[in-house]
Each structure stands twice: as structure tokens, then as C-alpha cells.
């Protein structure tokens, strides 16, 4: 089931999310809903607070090629346990900040630990777009948006655009 994506500014997007204590059917269903919502948007990542759930859950799939098989990942309680000193700059966007993009510098590689949908501990090193995406989504769980990396004036400009967008959508 597709879920509504919150648009910035929304106070829920700035909250610290609670760790997932027990991965039950309700949370697995939420993960499936989030993947459906993400693919439909279309996007490459989505965090639970973006659909109004303040729990530490993210989904992502950075496979872009038509010929490559999708690789949907569901991560409960993800955390970066190591990161490279080398950095990459990617133009980031966010489903909660539609049609706004900006360059963000992040570690080029990160090692991430998480629980999968069966509660098994997983660890993987991500590079390139995957590294950027997983860091972006984990930031959401800590109440941080990609625009928080920008200079105040640029951040305020984007926020004003989002306030205007929300007003326009409310009229429809």
C-alpha cells in the first residue's frame, strides 16, 4: 500500500527516531509499503519518518539500470560503523523536498550494520551512490535533512519553496 510522503517543513522530519525493538509482521508490512511508495515516487531511498513513523527503518534500492535486477534493501536500526576519509560530492534530492537538489559532501565509503526483515544482523560496505543514499536515509532517522548541510540562505530559500508548495497542494 502506497503511503503519503511528508513534505518539509514538518516537525516529524526533525525528530530522533526510536530504535526498533521487535521486528514483527506490522513492521515488515510497513517496510513493504515503504518500498512500494519509494518505487512509485520514484526514488532510491525512503526513511520511516518520511511516512510519519518515528522508528529506525529505512529502505533503499540504488540500482538504476534497466538491465540490472532491483536490489531492495530493508534496514532496521541501521548505523554507520566505519567511514572512509575520502569523500564524494553528489547532487542529492529528497522525496520530502520535491524538485530541490544540492551538492552534499559525504564519506565515499561507509560500513553499515543493520537488522534485516528477519532480525538477522547484517553488515556491508557501500560505495558511490549506495554510500550517499544510505547516509542520507540514516540522517532522516536522526532528524537531519540534506538541506541541513547547506548554507543558511540556500536552506531558507528551499524551505520557503516547500511552504509554498504545501499551501498550493492544500488548495487542490
VOFIKE-306862 format. One line per field, with one value per residue: residue number from 1; residue in one letter; x, y, z of N, C-alpha, C, O in turn. Coordinates in pm, whole numbers. Each point is the difference from the previous one (the first is absolute). Layout:
<atoms>
nr	c(NUM ...)
rest	c(a ...)
neast	c(X ...)
nnorth	c(Y ...)
nup	c(Z ...)
caeast	c(X ...)
canorth	c(Y ...)
caup	c(Z ...)
ceast	c(X ...)
cnorth	c(Y ...)
cup	c(Z ...)
oeast	c(X ...)
onorth	c(Y ...)
oup	c(Z ...)
</atoms>
This chain:
<atoms>
nr	c(1 2 3 4 5 6 7 8 9 10 11 12 13 14 15 16 17 18 19 20 21 22 23 24 25 26 27 28 29 30 31 32 33 34 35 36 37 38 39 40 41 42 43 44 45 46 47 48 49 50 51 52 53 54 55 56 57 58 59 60 61 62 63 64 65 66 67 68 69 70 71 72 73 74 75 76 77 78 79 80 81 82 83 84 85 86 87 88 89 90 91 92 93 94 95 96 97 98 99 100 101 102 103 104 105 106 107 108 109 110 111 112 113 114 115 116 117 118 119 120 121 122 123 124 125 126 127 128 129 130 131 132 133 134 135 136 137 138 139 140 141 142 143 144 145 146 147 148 149 150 151 152 153 154 155 156 157 158 159 160 161 162 163 164 165 166 167 168 169 170 171 172)
rest	c(x x x x x x x x x x x x x x x x x x x x x x x x x x x x x x x x x x x x x x x x x x x x x x x x x x x x x x x x x x x x x x x x x x x x x x x x x x x x x x x x x x x x x x x x x x x x x x x x x x x x x x x x x x x x x x x x x x x x x x x x x x x x x x x x x x x x x x x x x x x x x x x x x x x x x x x x x x x x x x x x x x x x x x x x x x x x)
neast	c(84 -110 215 -140 38 108 -149 199 17 152 -161 -178 -37 -130 -155 39 121 -217 130 99 -204 -182 151 -144 -169 -39 142 -59 -166 53 97 -139 -96 127 5 -170 0 128 -64 -147 123 155 14 145 -140 16 -51 66 201 130 32 165 161 -96 6 110 -104 139 -57 73 18 203 -137 193 176 -2 215 12 116 -224 38 -195 32 22 -45 50 -109 -98 175 24 71 -75 175 -81 217 31 53 -212 27 -154 -51 6 -91 -188 -8 168 142 -225 82 40 119 100 141 23 82 70 -42 221 127 -158 80 -109 -73 -37 -192 60 -57 208 52 -10 144 -46 123 -8 133 -30 -66 162 -74 104 207 22 -19 167 167 -14 34 213 89 -61 141 140 -156 104 1 -87 -220 -36 -23 -221 67 86 175 197 128 113 194 177 123 140 199 150 114 168 199 125 119 199 179 90 132 190)
nnorth	c(-118 69 62 70 120 -71 161 -8 55 -145 84 -66 176 102 -148 30 -102 -65 -35 -92 18 85 -155 173 -138 40 -100 -208 -14 26 -174 -161 31 -59 -219 -96 25 -143 -214 -22 -14 -151 -199 133 170 -155 210 -157 71 -117 -179 140 -101 34 -86 -120 151 -163 159 -200 174 -83 -174 31 -136 87 51 203 -174 -4 206 -108 216 -190 219 -196 184 102 -129 223 -169 44 129 4 -52 -196 177 4 41 13 -45 136 -204 112 -215 7 -72 -28 -166 -131 160 -183 165 -223 128 -165 -87 1 -5 -150 26 -148 114 -217 104 -217 -23 -74 211 -49 -90 218 -115 226 -97 199 -54 153 -61 -190 29 56 -154 -145 85 -9 -202 -60 93 -107 -172 107 -78 -172 225 -95 28 -196 -115 38 103 109 114 -105 -7 188 21 -123 78 167 -67 -54 171 88 -103 36 191 -2 -88 159 117 -121)
nup	c(0 -184 16 162 -188 185 42 -105 213 76 133 -121 -134 150 -64 219 -159 10 181 -179 92 -101 -60 16 61 219 144 61 151 218 103 73 200 177 47 112 223 120 33 169 188 -35 103 112 44 164 62 148 69 -139 135 66 -121 201 -209 155 -129 -72 -148 -75 -140 54 40 -111 33 -208 -49 94 83 -9 83 -31 52 117 38 99 70 -175 -60 12 -133 -208 56 -209 -28 -109 -127 70 -218 164 -215 180 23 -42 69 149 -159 3 -132 176 -105 87 -59 -32 165 -138 203 -45 187 -56 209 -130 180 -52 55 -18 -215 -43 -58 -220 148 -36 -147 6 -154 99 -208 -23 -205 -62 -85 -216 -161 -32 -125 -224 -96 -38 -184 -188 -32 -141 -143 -100 -20 -184 28 104 -190 -12 -189 178 -78 -18 185 52 -110 64 170 -51 -84 158 89 -120 6 183 -10 -111 104 129 -141 -1)
caeast	c(-84 76 -25 27 133 -3 77 67 30 -93 79 36 123 113 4 84 -86 24 47 -98 26 -49 -40 -118 -67 -42 116 33 -100 41 115 -53 -71 100 62 -98 -7 128 7 -104 23 95 117 95 4 -109 11 -131 -60 -56 -140 -63 28 126 78 124 -19 20 3 71 36 71 20 -61 -4 -117 38 38 -111 -13 60 -61 54 -79 93 -49 107 128 96 131 99 131 -10 128 43 -27 -139 -65 -107 -112 -117 -104 -137 -72 -143 -69 34 -7 54 110 123 120 119 31 123 -10 103 -13 -40 -43 -39 -128 -51 -145 -78 -84 -142 -13 68 140 97 69 103 46 67 -62 75 -69 -138 -53 52 -70 -141 -19 28 -114 -116 29 -18 -144 -33 54 -65 84 -32 117 15 71 141 15 12 -133 -82 -51 -95 -122 -64 -66 -110 -109 -63 -79 -119 -87 -51 -100 -121 -63 -59 -113 -112 -52)
canorth	c(118 124 91 142 44 131 105 99 -26 -77 -27 -143 -23 50 -74 -119 -118 -104 -128 -106 -102 -131 3 -84 9 138 75 -54 58 139 -1 -28 123 103 -32 33 146 49 -31 76 145 -106 37 -108 -25 56 -28 -7 129 66 -43 31 -102 41 -117 -9 -89 61 -88 62 -78 95 -57 93 -52 -78 -141 -54 -40 88 -51 70 -27 44 8 41 49 10 96 0 -43 48 79 35 140 59 41 18 100 -39 87 -73 45 -69 -10 94 134 -28 87 84 -79 75 -82 -31 -78 -105 -103 -77 -136 -21 -134 14 -117 12 -123 -19 -19 -119 27 -44 110 9 104 13 124 63 107 75 44 -76 60 127 -26 -58 105 93 -59 -9 137 20 -63 90 131 87 1 36 147 42 10 118 130 42 70 -100 -83 80 14 -127 -15 88 -64 -113 57 42 -123 -59 84 -25 -135 3 61 -92)
caup	c(0 -5 112 -26 41 64 -67 87 141 83 121 11 -76 78 126 15 -4 99 -51 -14 102 -43 -140 -19 -130 -26 -51 -133 -90 -19 -91 -134 -41 -28 -129 -104 -4 -54 -144 -68 9 30 77 25 144 78 143 67 37 -118 -10 127 101 63 37 -75 -115 -132 -117 -111 -117 -88 -133 -95 -136 -44 -16 131 88 117 123 113 133 116 112 131 88 -70 52 -62 98 -48 -122 -61 8 -131 -14 -131 -4 -86 1 71 5 107 -28 89 -48 -143 -105 50 -2 38 21 139 14 102 -18 -124 36 138 41 70 70 16 10 -117 32 85 127 -7 -10 -128 -13 -138 -35 -116 -64 -104 25 113 124 18 30 134 97 -9 67 143 50 27 128 103 -16 -83 -143 -80 -4 120 -38 -85 66 49 -98 -95 76 20 -131 -29 96 -45 -116 47 66 -111 -62 90 -9 -130 4 93 -70 -105)
ceast	c(89 -40 31 139 -12 90 56 -66 -115 80 44 130 124 18 97 -93 41 55 -115 37 -36 -49 -113 -59 -41 116 46 -98 32 118 -45 -74 100 71 -94 -9 124 7 -101 36 57 119 91 14 -118 18 -138 -55 -60 -144 -68 22 138 76 119 -10 22 -10 77 22 62 32 -75 -23 -123 33 39 -124 -7 67 -61 61 -94 94 -70 120 136 92 132 101 143 -24 139 33 -27 -149 -41 -97 -104 -107 -114 -135 -69 -149 -83 31 -1 59 106 123 117 115 26 125 -15 118 -29 -46 -42 -29 -122 -39 -150 -60 -85 -143 -26 69 145 91 73 104 44 70 -61 91 -88 -138 -62 44 -72 -144 -19 28 -115 -119 22 -11 -146 -38 49 -57 80 -37 123 20 69 150 28 19 -140 -89 -63 -105 -132 -78 -79 -120 -119 -73 -90 -126 -101 -62 -109 -130 -75 -70 -123 -125 -66 -102)
cnorth	c(124 89 143 35 141 97 95 136 -74 -40 -145 -30 44 -74 -118 -121 -103 -126 -100 -110 -139 11 -101 21 142 82 -54 54 147 7 -25 121 109 -27 34 151 59 -23 85 148 67 56 -119 -30 67 -42 8 137 75 -44 11 -101 27 -120 -11 -109 80 -109 73 -101 97 -59 88 -61 -84 -150 -65 -36 97 -65 75 -44 58 -4 51 36 9 101 -16 -38 36 82 40 147 71 32 4 115 -50 107 -82 67 -81 -1 93 146 -7 110 98 -89 89 -99 -15 -88 -97 -97 -86 -143 -4 -147 17 -134 23 -138 -12 -31 -124 18 -44 122 -9 111 3 134 51 110 73 46 -73 61 131 -24 -53 105 102 -55 -15 138 27 -55 83 141 98 -17 43 152 53 11 128 126 50 66 -98 -88 74 15 -127 -19 87 -61 -115 47 41 -123 -63 79 -26 -136 -4 57 -95 -95)
cup	c(0 117 -43 54 58 -77 106 -23 71 123 15 -73 78 132 -7 9 104 -65 -9 99 -49 -143 -20 -137 -35 -57 -135 -104 -28 -98 -144 -56 -39 -132 -114 -19 -66 -151 -79 -13 -126 78 19 149 68 144 64 40 -120 -27 136 111 59 57 -96 -108 -127 -106 -109 -112 -100 -136 -100 -137 -28 -3 132 82 118 123 119 132 105 119 125 85 -71 68 -73 107 -42 -126 -48 25 -132 -9 -147 14 -99 8 61 -15 107 -34 89 -35 -153 -88 49 13 40 20 149 1 116 -18 -124 26 145 23 90 61 20 23 -126 44 85 135 3 -19 -134 7 -145 -16 -130 -53 -99 42 119 132 30 45 142 108 5 78 151 64 34 138 118 -13 -84 -147 -79 -5 126 -26 -80 83 37 -105 -101 67 19 -130 -34 94 -40 -120 44 72 -107 -67 86 -3 -129 2 91 -67 -99 59)
oeast	c(87 -117 78 37 -55 105 -71 -36 -116 109 102 70 112 81 20 -94 117 -38 -93 111 72 -91 22 55 2 -21 46 40 -12 1 47 16 -20 26 43 -4 -11 33 30 -44 -55 40 -30 72 -55 31 -86 -120 -87 -73 -104 -68 100 27 -4 45 -56 23 -3 1 -71 78 -121 -92 -48 -88 10 -103 104 8 68 9 -48 59 -51 100 101 -45 41 7 92 -92 93 -89 -25 -84 83 -52 31 -18 -48 -11 61 -55 -113 -55 106 -14 23 -6 0 -21 0 11 -39 67 -114 -79 57 -49 3 18 -43 66 -63 -30 -109 3 64 -32 51 -17 21 -34 -10 67 -111 -21 -74 -79 -39 -48 -87 -67 -39 -64 -91 -47 -30 -83 -46 51 -17 -15 90 112 45 72 116 -24 -97 -120 -118 -103 -107 -123 -114 -106 -114 -122 -107 -106 -120 -120 -103 -109 -123 -113 -93 -112 -116 -54)
onorth	c(17 7 24 -42 89 -38 42 29 40 -56 -28 -96 -31 40 -60 0 -11 -34 4 -52 -96 77 -120 72 39 81 78 28 46 86 66 34 71 93 60 49 91 91 44 66 104 115 -110 -92 99 -115 76 22 86 67 -61 6 -5 -8 52 -113 108 -117 123 -121 77 59 21 39 -74 -83 -122 67 41 -123 81 -120 113 -104 112 -72 -44 100 -110 64 -6 -28 14 82 120 -70 -1 26 -26 64 -96 122 -86 100 34 92 11 119 102 -110 120 -116 98 -95 38 3 -34 -55 69 -71 76 -106 111 -103 97 -2 -15 -92 6 90 -106 98 -105 98 -73 69 -43 47 60 11 27 63 48 2 44 72 23 12 61 59 -17 93 121 -112 62 47 115 59 33 2 -32 -28 11 -32 -59 -4 7 -45 -44 8 -21 -63 -25 0 -42 -58 -10 -13 -77 -32 19 -84)
oup	c(86 38 -93 110 -64 -50 91 -114 -9 -13 63 33 -41 83 -105 79 37 -112 81 -3 28 -29 -15 -84 -117 -91 -84 -114 -113 -88 -93 -117 -98 -76 -100 -113 -83 -76 -111 -95 -36 -17 -45 39 -49 29 -44 -16 19 -74 24 103 -71 120 -111 18 -17 28 -9 22 -65 -75 13 -71 86 22 9 -7 52 9 62 28 -14 30 4 2 54 55 -35 106 81 -76 79 22 -2 56 -90 108 -117 103 -60 -17 63 -46 -35 60 -63 26 -65 54 -24 36 75 -78 111 -104 -28 -77 85 -89 96 -60 32 -16 -42 119 55 81 105 -77 -36 72 -62 65 -98 76 -29 112 77 93 113 94 72 103 108 76 79 113 102 70 113 62 14 -49 55 -16 1 81 -26 121 -69 -5 -31 -60 -18 0 -44 -43 8 -9 -57 -14 14 -30 -52 4 -1 -48 -25 39 -39 -72)
</atoms>
